């Protein structure tokens, strides 16, 4: 009898333990189960069946409280079709300080020859002899801003417009550019290493993989290397240099999931398919592109206030078949400045405002002059030919009588309110550059693809530094010596280095 009672007690204890264990397992599962996405239309079922591979966390259902997310992350709660992505309505009265600062001729020529291709600007700009009325709200065409022109007295208005950046002439007046030992003394330069790189390279689609034999080429990693090298060289020459990022991590304080409500609103208003996959991909783009660049722009315009921003990039060509990547033989180089707003872009209230602001600050004049010097130095250093857009393209305009210089309206070269130069040399999937990128950074010279050359990062850096010094100073012998010393390009040392490498070279050492 005693034995039966003990057996019953033991079995009861096991049952209790089993129930407790089942409860704990269910609790764990409920906390690790993928959270629900908001309900989508039935037409999205096909899209939802696709496999989604993403680094973006999928939020819990309750985190889709639009007002809550907007307050926490300062992201617009709802997509506004009358401004660019994540944009806000501008304050047109902030242009009051530019009244009577520019002539009608100068304003109209800049608008029609640089910033707009075609006649669609006439929908937004109405000229008279003494002023121009600019429509300020695509949602209410009765609202406008009147800008009064300066009397054309033959005197240039250059350098009279209120702005935080300084032209070459203003820097010369301050006497900062007179130093032989530091020819860039006093110039405020911001270097913007394009993209993010690192763990974000795949998300931002800047992660070229040729095959398993080679490590991936990540643009954000390489632009960071060039930016750091540039900072050291330019500071040696007297410039005050800041970087928009200092690591392969985003500046954007928000997370991908913070953009999900806005992404859903955007897709819905644009009539696009809304599914877990499409909303997440749109949120990722908003995070690493729009949100990231806007975060950098806030620091540039509010804190750094440079005389020029250099956006460092590496180019890449489209792959005919992404599943079978190939290397492109024809590599090239070009420089971008702000220009060529499309019809849909000019229809955005914020982009129209930023276009007008750049005209009033006469930013293009400074951009174009500096761009020409950078083109000359890049051609000399790299021997790369020009990349030429279709001259009939609606999104690009050729500028400065140079096949290398093009105007395009990109977010960064629009909202950084100062001269901005986008550098686009080499191809990440180029037959020559790919193997130079695989060789990485190195001191001195190496044989790569049958040529004795510095690392691709060193070549990039040298081209930028020489172009800047060429523009901001009169190159005499003393300046050239300073440049060569700062860059480690002393002629005698380089010649000796070439001889030594050639003597030690064997075909097996060549980087393919």
C-alpha positions as CSV (number, residue, x, y, z in Angstrom):
1,X,0.0,0.0,0.0
2,X,2.9,2.3,1.0
3,X,4.6,1.5,-2.3
4,X,1.4,2.5,-4.3
5,X,1.2,5.8,-2.5
6,X,4.8,6.6,-3.2
7,X,4.3,5.6,-6.9
8,X,1.2,7.9,-7.2
9,X,3.0,10.8,-5.5
10,X,6.0,10.4,-7.8
11,X,3.9,10.2,-10.9
12,X,1.9,13.3,-9.8
13,X,5.2,15.2,-9.3
14,X,6.3,14.3,-12.9
15,X,3.0,15.5,-14.3
16,X,3.3,18.8,-12.5
17,X,6.9,19.2,-13.8
18,X,5.8,18.4,-17.3
19,X,3.1,21.0,-17.1
20,X,5.5,23.6,-15.8
21,X,8.0,22.7,-18.5
22,X,5.4,23.0,-21.2
23,X,4.4,26.4,-19.9
24,X,8.0,27.6,-20.0
25,X,8.5,26.3,-23.5
26,X,5.4,28.1,-24.7
27,X,6.5,31.3,-23.0
28,X,9.9,31.2,-24.8
29,X,8.3,30.4,-28.1
30,X,5.8,33.3,-27.8
31,X,8.7,35.7,-27.2
32,X,10.8,34.5,-30.1
33,X,8.1,34.0,-32.7
34,X,8.5,36.4,-35.6
35,X,6.3,39.5,-34.9
36,X,3.3,40.2,-37.1
37,X,3.4,42.7,-39.9
38,X,0.4,45.0,-40.5
39,X,-2.4,43.7,-42.8
40,X,-1.8,44.1,-46.5
41,X,-4.1,43.9,-49.4
42,X,-5.0,40.5,-50.8
43,X,-3.3,41.4,-54.1
44,X,0.0,41.2,-52.2
45,X,-0.2,37.5,-51.4
46,X,2.1,36.5,-54.3
47,X,4.8,39.0,-53.2
48,X,4.6,37.8,-49.6
49,X,5.4,34.2,-50.6
50,X,8.9,35.3,-51.7
51,X,11.7,34.7,-49.3
52,X,13.0,37.8,-47.6
53,X,16.6,38.1,-46.7
54,X,17.3,41.3,-44.7
55,X,19.3,42.7,-41.9
56,X,16.4,44.9,-40.9
57,X,14.5,43.8,-37.8
58,X,10.8,43.2,-38.3
59,X,8.9,45.1,-35.7
60,X,6.2,43.9,-33.4
61,X,2.7,44.9,-34.4
62,X,2.4,47.5,-31.6
63,X,5.5,49.4,-32.8
64,X,3.6,50.4,-35.9
65,X,2.0,53.2,-33.9
66,X,2.7,56.0,-36.4
67,X,2.5,58.9,-34.0
68,X,4.8,57.2,-31.5
69,X,7.5,56.3,-34.0
70,X,7.4,59.8,-35.5
71,X,7.9,61.5,-32.1
72,X,10.7,59.2,-31.1
73,X,12.8,59.3,-34.3
74,X,11.7,62.7,-35.8
75,X,10.7,60.9,-39.0
76,X,7.6,62.4,-40.8
77,X,4.6,60.4,-39.7
78,X,3.1,60.3,-43.2
79,X,4.6,60.5,-46.7
80,X,4.1,63.9,-48.3
81,X,4.1,63.7,-52.1
82,X,4.9,67.4,-52.5
83,X,8.4,67.0,-50.9
84,X,11.2,64.6,-51.5
85,X,11.5,61.5,-49.3
86,X,11.7,62.4,-45.6
87,X,11.7,66.1,-46.7
88,X,9.7,68.8,-44.9
89,X,8.1,72.0,-46.2
90,X,10.7,74.8,-46.4
91,X,10.5,78.2,-44.9
92,X,10.6,80.5,-48.0
93,X,10.8,83.6,-45.9
94,X,14.4,82.5,-45.0
95,X,15.3,83.8,-48.5
96,X,14.5,87.4,-47.5
97,X,18.2,88.0,-46.8
98,X,18.8,87.5,-50.5
99,X,16.5,90.2,-51.7
100,X,18.2,92.4,-54.4
101,X,21.4,90.3,-54.3
102,X,21.3,88.8,-57.8
103,X,20.4,90.2,-61.2
104,X,17.6,88.8,-63.3
105,X,20.0,87.8,-66.0
106,X,22.3,85.9,-63.6
107,X,19.3,84.1,-61.9
108,X,17.6,83.1,-65.1
109,X,20.8,81.9,-66.8
110,X,21.7,79.7,-63.8
111,X,18.2,78.3,-63.6
112,X,17.9,77.4,-67.3
113,X,21.5,76.4,-68.2
114,X,22.6,74.6,-65.0
115,X,19.6,73.5,-62.9
116,X,16.9,72.8,-65.3
117,X,16.8,71.1,-68.8
118,X,13.7,71.9,-70.7
119,X,10.8,74.4,-70.3
120,X,9.0,72.9,-67.4
121,X,10.4,75.4,-65.0
122,X,7.8,77.9,-66.4
123,X,5.2,76.2,-64.2
124,X,6.9,77.4,-61.1
125,X,8.8,80.6,-62.0
126,X,7.1,83.8,-63.3
127,X,9.6,86.5,-64.3
128,X,9.1,90.2,-64.6
129,X,11.8,92.9,-65.2
130,X,12.2,93.5,-61.4
131,X,11.3,90.3,-59.7
132,X,10.4,86.6,-60.1
133,X,7.4,85.0,-58.4
134,X,8.1,81.4,-57.4
135,X,5.3,79.1,-56.6
136,X,6.0,77.7,-53.1
137,X,3.4,74.9,-52.6
138,X,2.5,72.2,-55.1
139,X,-0.5,71.5,-52.9
140,X,-1.7,75.1,-53.1
141,X,-0.7,76.9,-56.3
142,X,-2.0,80.2,-55.0
143,X,1.0,80.5,-52.7
144,X,4.1,82.2,-54.0
145,X,7.3,84.0,-52.9
146,X,8.5,87.2,-54.6
147,X,12.2,87.6,-55.1
148,X,13.4,91.1,-56.1
149,X,16.3,91.4,-58.4
150,X,19.4,93.5,-58.1
151,X,19.8,96.3,-60.6
152,X,22.2,95.2,-63.3
153,X,25.0,97.8,-62.7
154,X,27.8,95.6,-64.1
155,X,29.2,94.8,-60.7
156,X,29.4,91.1,-59.8
157,X,27.3,90.1,-56.8
158,X,29.8,87.2,-56.1
159,X,30.6,87.0,-52.4
160,X,27.8,89.3,-51.3
161,X,25.2,86.6,-50.7
162,X,24.8,85.5,-47.0
163,X,26.3,82.0,-46.6
164,X,28.6,80.1,-44.2
165,X,31.1,79.0,-46.9
166,X,33.8,81.2,-48.3
167,X,35.0,81.4,-51.9
168,X,38.6,81.3,-53.1
169,X,38.5,85.1,-53.4
170,X,37.3,85.6,-49.8
171,X,39.9,83.2,-48.5
172,X,42.6,85.2,-50.4
173,X,41.3,88.4,-48.8
174,X,41.7,86.9,-45.4
175,X,45.4,86.1,-46.3
176,X,45.0,82.4,-45.3
177,X,46.3,81.1,-48.6
178,X,49.7,83.0,-48.6
179,X,51.6,80.3,-46.6
180,X,54.2,78.5,-48.7
181,X,54.5,75.7,-46.2
182,X,50.8,75.3,-45.7
183,X,49.1,76.3,-49.0
184,X,45.7,75.2,-47.8
185,X,45.9,77.0,-44.4
186,X,42.5,78.0,-43.0
187,X,40.3,76.2,-45.6
188,X,37.5,74.3,-44.0
189,X,37.1,71.0,-45.9
190,X,34.6,68.3,-45.2
191,X,35.2,64.8,-46.6
192,X,32.1,62.7,-47.0
193,X,33.1,59.0,-47.4
194,X,30.3,57.7,-49.6
195,X,27.9,55.0,-48.2
196,X,28.5,53.1,-44.9
197,X,30.2,49.8,-45.7
198,X,31.0,47.1,-43.2
199,X,27.9,45.2,-42.0
200,X,25.7,47.5,-44.0
201,X,27.4,47.0,-47.4
202,X,25.0,44.3,-48.6
203,X,21.9,46.2,-47.5
204,X,23.1,49.3,-49.4
205,X,24.0,47.2,-52.4
206,X,27.6,48.3,-52.5
207,X,29.2,44.9,-52.1
208,X,30.6,43.5,-55.3
209,X,31.5,39.8,-55.3
210,X,33.2,38.4,-58.3
211,X,33.6,34.9,-57.0
212,X,34.4,32.9,-53.9
213,X,38.1,33.2,-54.7
214,X,38.1,36.9,-53.8
215,X,36.8,38.9,-50.8
216,X,34.0,41.3,-51.6
217,X,34.7,44.8,-52.7
218,X,32.8,47.2,-50.4
219,X,32.6,50.8,-51.5
220,X,31.9,52.2,-48.0
221,X,35.1,50.5,-46.7
222,X,37.2,51.9,-49.5
223,X,35.9,55.5,-49.3
224,X,36.7,55.4,-45.5
225,X,40.3,54.5,-46.3
226,X,40.6,57.3,-48.8
227,X,38.9,59.8,-46.5
228,X,41.4,59.1,-43.7
229,X,44.4,59.4,-46.0
230,X,43.0,62.6,-47.4
231,X,42.5,64.0,-43.9
232,X,46.1,63.4,-42.9
233,X,47.5,64.9,-46.1
234,X,45.2,68.0,-46.2
235,X,45.8,68.8,-42.5
236,X,49.5,68.6,-43.2
237,X,48.9,71.3,-45.8
238,X,47.0,73.5,-43.3
239,X,43.4,72.7,-44.0
240,X,40.8,72.2,-41.3
241,X,39.3,68.8,-42.2
242,X,36.3,67.1,-40.8
243,X,34.7,63.7,-41.8
244,X,31.0,63.1,-42.0
245,X,31.6,59.6,-40.6
246,X,34.7,58.1,-38.8
247,X,33.9,54.4,-39.1
248,X,31.9,51.9,-41.1
249,X,28.8,52.6,-39.0
250,X,25.9,54.9,-39.8
251,X,25.6,58.5,-38.6
252,X,21.8,58.1,-38.8
253,X,20.6,57.7,-35.1
254,X,17.5,55.9,-36.3
255,X,17.0,52.2,-37.0
256,X,15.4,50.6,-40.1
257,X,12.3,49.7,-38.2
258,X,11.7,53.4,-37.4
259,X,11.0,54.0,-41.1
260,X,8.5,51.2,-41.6
261,X,5.3,53.4,-41.1
262,X,6.6,56.1,-43.4
263,X,7.7,53.4,-46.0
264,X,4.2,51.9,-45.9
265,X,2.6,55.3,-46.3
266,X,4.9,56.1,-49.2
267,X,4.2,52.9,-51.1
268,X,0.5,53.2,-50.4
269,X,0.3,56.8,-51.8
270,X,2.4,55.8,-54.8
271,X,0.1,52.9,-55.6
272,X,2.9,50.4,-55.2
273,X,2.6,46.8,-53.9
274,X,2.7,46.7,-50.1
275,X,4.0,43.6,-48.6
276,X,6.4,42.6,-45.8
277,X,9.2,42.5,-48.4
278,X,8.5,45.7,-50.3
279,X,7.8,47.8,-47.1
280,X,11.0,46.5,-45.5
281,X,13.1,47.1,-48.6
282,X,11.8,50.7,-48.8
283,X,12.5,51.2,-45.1
284,X,16.0,50.0,-45.6
285,X,16.5,52.5,-48.5
286,X,15.1,55.3,-46.4
287,X,17.5,54.3,-43.6
288,X,20.8,54.0,-45.4
289,X,20.2,56.6,-48.1
290,X,17.8,59.4,-47.3
291,X,18.0,59.2,-43.5
292,X,21.8,58.7,-43.5
293,X,22.5,61.6,-45.9
294,X,20.1,63.9,-44.0
295,X,21.9,63.1,-40.7
296,X,25.2,64.0,-42.3
297,X,23.8,67.1,-43.8
298,X,22.6,68.3,-40.4
299,X,26.1,68.1,-39.1
300,X,27.6,69.7,-42.2
301,X,25.3,72.7,-42.3
302,X,24.8,73.2,-38.6
303,X,28.2,72.4,-37.1
304,X,31.0,71.9,-39.6
305,X,30.1,74.7,-42.1
306,X,32.8,74.0,-44.6
307,X,34.1,75.9,-47.6
308,X,33.7,72.7,-49.7
309,X,32.5,69.1,-49.3
310,X,34.3,66.4,-51.2
311,X,32.0,63.3,-51.6
312,X,34.4,60.4,-52.1
313,X,33.0,57.5,-54.1
314,X,34.0,54.6,-56.4
315,X,31.9,53.9,-59.4
316,X,30.6,50.6,-60.8
317,X,28.9,49.6,-64.0
318,X,25.6,47.6,-64.2
319,X,26.0,43.8,-64.5
320,X,24.2,42.2,-67.5
321,X,23.5,39.2,-65.3
322,X,24.0,39.8,-61.5
323,X,24.1,36.0,-60.9
324,X,27.1,35.8,-63.2
325,X,29.3,38.8,-62.4
326,X,31.9,39.9,-64.9
327,X,34.6,42.6,-65.0
328,X,34.3,45.6,-67.2
329,X,37.2,46.5,-69.5
330,X,36.2,50.2,-70.2
331,X,36.8,52.1,-67.0
332,X,36.2,55.8,-66.6
333,X,36.0,58.9,-64.3
334,X,33.7,61.8,-63.9
335,X,32.8,64.6,-61.5
336,X,29.3,65.6,-60.4
337,X,28.0,68.9,-59.2
338,X,24.4,69.9,-58.5
339,X,22.2,70.5,-61.5
340,X,19.7,69.0,-64.0
341,X,16.6,68.9,-61.8
342,X,14.0,66.7,-63.4
343,X,10.4,67.8,-63.8
344,X,9.3,65.6,-60.9
345,X,12.1,66.9,-58.7
346,X,11.4,70.5,-59.4
347,X,7.8,69.8,-58.5
348,X,8.9,69.0,-54.9
349,X,8.6,72.1,-52.7
350,X,11.8,71.4,-50.8
351,X,13.9,70.7,-53.9
352,X,12.6,73.8,-55.6
353,X,13.6,75.8,-52.6
354,X,17.0,74.2,-52.4
355,X,17.5,74.9,-56.1
356,X,16.7,78.6,-55.6
357,X,19.0,78.7,-52.5
358,X,21.9,77.4,-54.5
359,X,21.4,79.9,-57.2
360,X,21.2,82.8,-54.7
361,X,24.4,81.6,-52.9
362,X,26.1,81.3,-56.3
363,X,27.4,77.9,-55.3
364,X,27.7,76.6,-58.9
365,X,30.4,79.1,-59.8
366,X,32.7,77.9,-57.1
367,X,31.9,74.2,-57.7
368,X,32.7,74.4,-61.4
369,X,36.0,76.2,-61.0
370,X,37.2,73.7,-58.4
371,X,35.8,70.7,-60.4
372,X,38.0,71.7,-63.4
373,X,41.2,71.6,-61.3
374,X,40.2,68.2,-59.8
375,X,39.5,66.8,-63.3
376,X,43.0,67.9,-64.5
377,X,44.7,66.3,-61.5
378,X,42.7,63.0,-61.8
379,X,43.4,62.7,-65.5
380,X,47.1,63.2,-64.8
381,X,47.3,60.7,-62.0
382,X,44.9,58.0,-63.2
383,X,44.8,58.3,-67.0
384,X,41.2,57.4,-66.9
385,X,38.9,58.5,-69.8
386,X,35.7,60.5,-69.2
387,X,32.4,58.8,-68.5
388,X,29.8,60.6,-70.6
389,X,26.1,60.5,-70.0
390,X,23.7,60.6,-72.9
391,X,23.7,64.3,-73.9
392,X,20.0,64.1,-74.3
393,X,19.5,62.7,-70.8
394,X,16.9,64.5,-68.7
395,X,18.8,63.8,-65.5
396,X,22.2,65.1,-66.4
397,X,23.7,68.2,-68.0
398,X,27.3,68.6,-69.3
399,X,29.0,71.6,-67.8
400,X,32.2,73.6,-68.1
401,X,33.0,72.5,-71.6
402,X,34.5,69.3,-70.1
403,X,33.4,65.8,-70.9
404,X,34.3,64.9,-67.3
405,X,32.0,67.4,-65.5
406,X,28.2,66.8,-65.2
407,X,25.4,68.3,-63.3
408,X,23.0,65.9,-61.5
409,X,20.6,66.5,-58.7
410,X,21.6,64.1,-55.9
411,X,20.5,64.4,-52.3
412,X,23.9,65.1,-50.9
413,X,25.0,67.7,-53.5
414,X,21.6,69.4,-53.0
415,X,21.2,69.6,-49.2
416,X,24.8,70.2,-48.2
417,X,24.4,74.0,-48.5
418,X,27.9,74.8,-49.9
419,X,30.0,73.8,-52.9
420,X,29.9,70.0,-53.2
421,X,32.1,67.9,-55.5
422,X,31.2,64.3,-56.1
423,X,34.1,62.2,-57.3
424,X,33.4,59.0,-59.2
425,X,36.7,57.4,-60.4
426,X,37.4,53.7,-61.2
427,X,35.0,50.8,-61.4
428,X,34.6,48.4,-58.5
429,X,33.9,45.8,-61.2
430,X,36.6,47.1,-63.5
431,X,39.1,44.7,-65.1
432,X,42.0,46.8,-63.8
433,X,40.6,48.5,-60.7
434,X,39.2,45.3,-59.2
435,X,42.6,43.7,-58.9
436,X,44.1,47.0,-57.6
437,X,41.4,47.0,-54.9
438,X,42.2,43.4,-54.0
439,X,45.9,44.5,-53.6
440,X,44.6,46.8,-50.9
441,X,46.7,49.7,-49.4
442,X,50.5,49.4,-49.5
443,X,53.5,51.6,-49.2
444,X,55.5,52.5,-52.2
445,X,55.0,50.9,-55.6
446,X,54.0,47.4,-56.8
447,X,53.5,45.6,-60.0
448,X,49.8,45.3,-60.5
449,X,48.3,44.2,-63.8
450,X,51.7,44.6,-65.5
451,X,52.3,48.2,-64.3
452,X,54.4,49.6,-61.5
453,X,52.0,51.8,-59.5
454,X,51.0,53.1,-56.1
455,X,48.0,51.7,-54.4
456,X,44.7,52.8,-55.8
457,X,44.0,54.6,-52.5
458,X,47.2,56.5,-52.7
459,X,46.6,57.5,-56.4
460,X,43.1,58.7,-55.5
461,X,44.5,60.7,-52.6
462,X,47.2,62.3,-54.6
463,X,44.8,63.4,-57.3
464,X,42.5,65.1,-54.9
465,X,45.3,66.9,-53.0
466,X,47.0,68.1,-56.1
467,X,43.7,69.4,-57.5
468,X,42.9,71.3,-54.3
469,X,46.3,72.9,-54.1
470,X,46.2,73.8,-57.8
471,X,42.9,75.6,-57.3
472,X,43.5,77.4,-54.1
473,X,47.1,78.5,-54.7
474,X,49.5,79.6,-57.4
475,X,51.8,76.7,-57.9
476,X,55.4,77.7,-57.6
477,X,58.5,75.6,-56.8
478,X,58.1,75.9,-53.1
479,X,54.4,74.8,-53.2
480,X,55.2,71.8,-55.3
481,X,57.9,70.8,-52.9
482,X,55.5,71.0,-50.0
483,X,52.9,68.9,-51.9
484,X,55.4,66.2,-52.7
485,X,56.8,66.1,-49.2
486,X,53.3,65.8,-47.7
487,X,52.3,63.1,-50.1
488,X,55.5,61.1,-50.0
489,X,56.1,61.7,-53.7
490,X,59.6,63.1,-53.6
491,X,61.0,62.6,-57.1
492,X,64.4,61.1,-56.2
493,X,62.9,58.7,-53.7
494,X,60.3,57.6,-56.1
495,X,62.9,57.0,-58.8
496,X,65.0,54.9,-56.5
497,X,62.0,53.0,-55.4
498,X,61.1,52.2,-59.0
499,X,64.5,50.9,-59.7
500,X,64.6,48.7,-56.5
501,X,61.1,47.2,-57.3
502,X,62.0,46.5,-60.9
503,X,65.2,44.8,-59.8
504,X,63.4,42.6,-57.4
505,X,60.3,41.9,-59.6
506,X,59.4,38.5,-60.8
507,X,56.3,37.5,-62.8
508,X,55.0,35.4,-59.9
509,X,54.7,38.5,-57.7
510,X,52.4,40.4,-60.0
511,X,48.9,41.0,-58.6
512,X,46.3,39.8,-61.0
